[in-house]
Amino acid sequence: MRNNRRLRWAAIPIAATLAVVLAGCTQAQLNGFLPGFVEGENPVTSNTSMVSGLWTTSWIVLLIVGLITWGLIIWAVIVYRRRKGQTGLPVQLRYNMPIEIFYTIVPLILVLGFFAFTARDQAAIETPYADPDVKVQVMAKQWAWDFNYTDEDVYSPGIQAQPADGGEPGAIDEAGLPTLVLPVDKEIEIRLDSRDVIHSFWVIDFLYKKDMFPGKSNYMYVTPTKEGTYKGKCAELCGEYHSLMLFNVEVVSQAEYDDYIQSLRDAGQEGQLGFEFDRNQNLPGTGAPELKEEH
């Protein structure tokens, strides 16, 4: 009875401390310090909260497991330490069946739990839109990006990041970066293709990236929910100027998006950039190179 009372009195200050700590957490702390959130505003995309929730919950579970493990280690070191006057070795045990079952079952439950929640969220994020509002094709190349706006039948070519005129060493000309413009609160289907080697399309604040393989198309499905400019980069080492393979994503209103599409038409950038510019022209399915007889 006395032990239960002691445990109760010990639990009260611990619970109070946890309540105060959690209540004082900022939005950034509650989302695991991940990008894609602005204090007091909506997340950047429809998937941001889901990814953040999986990340934060996983860390909380792992932290609890770590605290229990560290506590047991410290407890064993203190309780079973060699005391003054003791000699020899303590009684050696071959095994303890309940403990062995415990440390086999618990990790298995954790692994299955992480797998189940990850598979659930990934399936939701990867589910194609039945009728997307906007379709975009992103083509990666060493070391820049081309953008096709499929439904509008216009395109925007890009070059790799250039140094800023008169800027500090290493400064980038932000205005010259390839820019993908998307309308806010619209379902976007992004087709990902590579012209040469493996790349990876990564918009940092979207909390999601996907690899791009030559000869294979991948897809991303996202609904931007907050206007703004978001930085992107290639997340797969792809050669000498990989670090300069940068781009921006601008999420704008529908009216601004329509104006941008019209500006591409006015610039004569109608049609689509095709695979004829790919560097790998002899991949399976593209036809074998023609052999010419020499005379």
C-alpha positions as CSV (number, residue, x, y, z in Angstrom):
1,M,0.0,0.0,0.0
2,R,2.8,2.3,0.9
3,N,4.6,1.6,-2.4
4,N,1.4,2.4,-4.4
5,R,1.1,5.7,-2.5
6,R,4.7,6.6,-3.3
7,L,4.3,5.8,-7.0
8,R,1.2,7.9,-7.1
9,W,3.0,10.9,-5.6
10,A,5.9,10.4,-8.0
11,A,3.6,10.2,-11.0
12,I,1.8,13.5,-10.2
13,P,4.9,15.8,-10.7
14,I,6.0,13.8,-13.7
15,A,2.6,14.2,-15.4
16,A,2.4,17.9,-14.5
17,T,5.9,18.5,-15.9
18,L,5.0,16.7,-19.2
19,A,1.8,18.7,-19.5
20,V,3.7,22.0,-19.0
21,V,6.4,21.0,-21.5
22,L,3.9,19.9,-24.2
23,A,1.7,22.9,-23.7
24,G,4.7,25.2,-24.2
25,C,5.7,23.6,-27.5
26,T,5.7,25.8,-30.6
27,Q,4.2,24.7,-33.8
28,A,7.7,24.0,-35.1
29,Q,8.5,21.8,-32.2
30,L,5.2,19.9,-32.5
31,N,6.1,19.2,-36.1
32,G,9.6,17.9,-35.3
33,F,11.3,21.1,-36.5
34,L,10.6,20.1,-40.1
35,P,10.2,22.7,-42.9
36,G,6.9,23.2,-44.5
37,F,5.1,24.9,-41.6
38,V,4.7,28.6,-40.7
39,E,3.7,29.6,-37.2
40,G,-0.1,30.1,-37.2
41,E,-0.6,29.2,-40.9
42,N,-1.6,26.2,-42.9
43,P,1.0,23.5,-43.9
44,V,2.5,24.0,-47.4
45,T,0.8,20.9,-49.0
46,S,-2.0,18.4,-48.4
47,N,0.7,15.8,-47.5
48,T,2.8,17.9,-45.2
49,S,1.0,17.2,-41.9
50,M,0.9,13.4,-42.7
51,V,4.6,13.2,-43.2
52,S,5.3,15.4,-40.2
53,G,3.0,13.3,-38.0
54,L,4.7,10.1,-39.0
55,W,8.2,11.6,-38.4
56,T,7.3,13.1,-35.0
57,T,5.4,10.1,-33.7
58,S,8.3,7.8,-34.7
59,W,10.8,9.9,-32.8
60,I,8.6,10.0,-29.7
61,V,8.2,6.2,-29.6
62,L,11.9,5.7,-30.2
63,L,12.8,8.3,-27.5
64,I,10.6,6.4,-25.0
65,V,12.3,3.1,-25.9
66,G,15.7,4.8,-25.5
67,L,14.8,6.2,-22.1
68,I,13.6,2.8,-20.9
69,T,16.7,1.1,-22.3
70,W,19.1,3.6,-20.8
71,G,17.2,3.5,-17.4
72,L,17.5,-0.3,-17.3
73,I,21.2,-0.2,-18.1
74,I,21.9,2.4,-15.4
75,W,19.8,0.5,-12.9
76,A,21.7,-2.7,-13.6
77,V,25.0,-1.0,-13.3
78,I,24.1,0.5,-9.9
79,V,22.2,-2.4,-8.4
80,Y,24.6,-5.1,-9.5
81,R,27.9,-3.3,-9.1
82,R,30.7,-4.9,-7.2
83,R,30.6,-3.8,-3.6
84,K,33.4,-3.3,-1.2
85,G,34.7,-6.6,0.1
86,Q,33.1,-8.7,-2.6
87,T,35.3,-11.1,-4.6
88,G,34.8,-13.5,-7.5
89,L,32.1,-13.5,-10.0
90,P,28.3,-13.3,-9.3
91,V,26.1,-16.3,-10.0
92,Q,26.0,-16.7,-13.8
93,L,22.6,-17.4,-15.5
94,R,22.3,-19.1,-18.8
95,Y,19.1,-17.5,-19.8
96,N,15.9,-15.9,-18.5
97,M,12.9,-17.1,-20.7
98,P,10.5,-14.2,-19.8
99,I,13.1,-11.6,-20.5
100,E,14.1,-13.2,-23.8
101,I,10.5,-13.4,-24.9
102,F,10.0,-9.8,-23.9
103,Y,13.0,-8.4,-25.9
104,T,12.0,-10.5,-28.9
105,I,8.3,-9.6,-29.0
106,V,8.6,-5.9,-28.2
107,P,11.0,-5.1,-31.1
108,L,8.9,-7.1,-33.4
109,I,5.8,-5.1,-32.4
110,L,7.7,-1.9,-33.0
111,V,8.9,-2.9,-36.4
112,L,5.5,-4.1,-37.5
113,G,3.9,-0.9,-36.1
114,F,6.4,1.4,-38.0
115,F,5.8,-0.6,-41.2
116,A,2.0,-0.5,-40.9
117,F,1.8,3.3,-40.3
118,T,4.5,4.0,-43.0
119,A,2.7,1.8,-45.5
120,R,-0.7,3.5,-44.7
121,D,0.7,7.0,-45.2
122,Q,2.7,6.1,-48.3
123,A,-0.4,4.5,-49.9
124,A,-2.4,7.7,-49.2
125,I,0.4,10.0,-50.6
126,E,0.9,7.8,-53.7
127,T,-2.7,7.4,-54.6
128,P,-3.2,9.1,-58.0
129,Y,-5.8,11.8,-58.4
130,A,-8.8,10.6,-60.4
131,D,-9.1,13.9,-62.3
132,P,-6.1,16.2,-61.5
133,D,-6.6,19.9,-62.1
134,V,-3.1,20.4,-63.5
135,K,-0.7,18.0,-65.1
136,V,3.0,18.9,-65.3
137,Q,5.9,17.0,-66.7
138,V,9.3,17.6,-65.1
139,M,12.4,16.6,-67.1
140,A,15.7,16.4,-65.3
141,K,19.0,16.8,-67.1
142,Q,22.6,17.5,-66.1
143,W,22.3,20.0,-64.5
144,A,19.0,21.7,-64.8
145,W,15.2,21.2,-65.3
146,D,12.7,21.5,-68.1
147,F,9.0,21.9,-67.3
148,N,6.1,20.9,-69.6
149,Y,2.6,22.2,-68.7
150,T,0.7,19.3,-70.3
151,D,-2.9,20.5,-70.4
152,E,-1.9,24.1,-71.4
153,D,0.5,22.8,-74.1
154,V,3.3,25.2,-73.2
155,Y,6.8,24.6,-71.8
156,S,9.6,26.3,-69.8
157,P,13.2,25.2,-70.3
158,G,15.9,25.8,-67.7
159,I,19.6,26.1,-67.2
160,Q,21.8,25.2,-64.2
161,A,22.3,27.8,-61.4
162,Q,24.5,30.7,-62.4
163,P,26.7,32.8,-60.1
164,A,25.2,36.2,-59.1
165,D,26.7,39.2,-60.7
166,G,28.7,41.2,-58.1
167,G,27.6,38.9,-55.3
168,E,29.5,37.1,-52.7
169,P,31.6,34.1,-53.7
170,G,29.2,31.1,-54.1
171,A,26.1,33.3,-54.4
172,I,23.5,32.1,-56.9
173,D,21.4,34.2,-59.3
174,E,18.0,33.3,-57.9
175,A,16.1,35.0,-60.7
176,G,17.7,32.8,-63.3
177,L,16.8,29.5,-61.7
178,P,14.3,27.2,-63.4
179,T,10.9,27.9,-61.9
180,L,7.9,25.6,-61.7
181,V,4.7,27.6,-61.2
182,L,1.7,25.9,-59.7
183,P,-1.8,27.1,-58.7
184,V,-2.8,27.0,-55.0
185,D,-5.4,24.6,-53.8
186,K,-5.4,22.6,-57.0
187,E,-4.7,18.8,-57.4
188,I,-1.4,18.5,-59.2
189,E,0.0,15.5,-61.0
190,I,3.7,15.7,-61.7
191,R,5.3,13.3,-64.1
192,L,9.0,12.9,-63.5
193,D,11.4,11.9,-66.3
194,S,15.2,12.0,-66.7
195,R,17.1,12.8,-69.9
196,D,20.4,11.2,-68.9
197,V,21.3,9.8,-65.4
198,I,19.4,9.2,-62.2
199,H,18.2,12.4,-60.5
200,S,15.8,13.1,-57.6
201,F,13.1,15.8,-57.6
202,W,13.0,17.3,-54.1
203,V,11.0,20.4,-53.0
204,I,12.2,20.8,-49.5
205,D,9.1,22.3,-47.9
206,F,6.9,19.7,-49.5
207,L,8.7,17.0,-47.3
208,Y,8.7,14.6,-50.2
209,K,11.1,13.7,-53.0
210,K,11.1,11.0,-55.7
211,D,13.9,9.6,-57.9
212,M,13.9,10.0,-61.7
213,F,15.3,7.2,-63.8
214,P,16.2,7.2,-67.5
215,G,13.6,5.3,-69.5
216,K,11.0,5.3,-66.7
217,S,8.4,7.8,-65.6
218,N,7.6,8.3,-62.0
219,Y,4.7,10.4,-60.6
220,M,4.0,12.7,-57.7
221,Y,0.6,13.8,-56.5
222,V,0.3,17.0,-54.4
223,T,-2.1,19.8,-53.6
224,P,-0.2,23.0,-52.7
225,T,-2.2,24.8,-49.9
226,K,-0.1,27.9,-49.3
227,E,1.2,30.5,-51.7
228,G,4.9,31.3,-51.7
229,T,8.2,30.4,-53.3
230,Y,9.8,27.1,-52.3
231,K,13.3,25.9,-53.0
232,G,14.0,22.7,-54.8
233,K,17.1,20.7,-55.7
234,C,18.3,17.4,-57.1
235,A,18.7,15.0,-54.2
236,E,20.7,12.3,-56.0
237,L,24.4,12.7,-56.8
238,C,24.4,13.1,-60.6
239,G,27.7,14.4,-61.6
240,E,30.2,17.3,-61.4
241,Y,27.6,20.2,-61.0
242,H,25.0,18.3,-59.0
243,S,25.1,21.1,-56.4
244,L,24.0,23.6,-59.0
245,M,21.0,21.6,-60.1
246,L,18.6,24.0,-58.3
247,F,15.1,25.2,-59.0
248,N,12.2,27.0,-57.4
249,V,8.5,26.2,-57.1
250,E,6.1,29.2,-57.0
251,V,2.6,28.5,-55.7
252,V,0.3,31.3,-56.9
253,S,-3.3,32.1,-57.3
254,Q,-5.3,30.8,-60.2
255,A,-5.3,34.2,-61.9
256,E,-1.5,34.5,-61.6
257,Y,-1.1,31.0,-62.9
258,D,-3.2,31.8,-65.9
259,D,-1.2,35.0,-66.5
260,Y,2.1,32.9,-66.3
261,I,0.8,30.4,-68.9
262,Q,-0.2,33.2,-71.2
263,S,3.3,34.8,-70.8
264,L,4.8,31.5,-72.0
265,R,2.6,31.5,-75.0
266,D,3.5,35.2,-75.7
267,A,7.2,34.1,-75.6
268,G,6.6,31.5,-78.3
269,Q,7.0,28.6,-75.9
270,E,4.1,26.6,-77.1
271,G,4.1,22.8,-77.5
272,Q,6.0,20.3,-75.4
273,L,9.7,19.5,-75.0
274,G,10.0,15.9,-76.0
275,F,12.3,13.0,-75.5
276,E,14.2,13.8,-78.7
277,F,16.6,15.9,-76.6
278,D,17.4,12.9,-74.3
279,R,21.1,12.0,-74.2
280,N,20.4,8.3,-73.9
281,Q,18.9,7.4,-77.3
282,N,19.7,3.7,-77.3
283,L,17.8,2.6,-74.2
284,P,15.4,-0.4,-74.5
285,G,12.3,0.7,-76.3
286,T,13.8,3.6,-78.1
287,G,15.2,1.5,-81.0
288,A,18.7,0.3,-81.8
289,P,21.2,2.6,-83.4
290,E,21.3,2.3,-87.1
291,L,24.4,0.7,-88.6
292,K,26.0,2.3,-91.6
293,E,28.2,0.5,-94.0
294,E,31.5,2.1,-94.7
295,H,32.8,2.1,-98.3
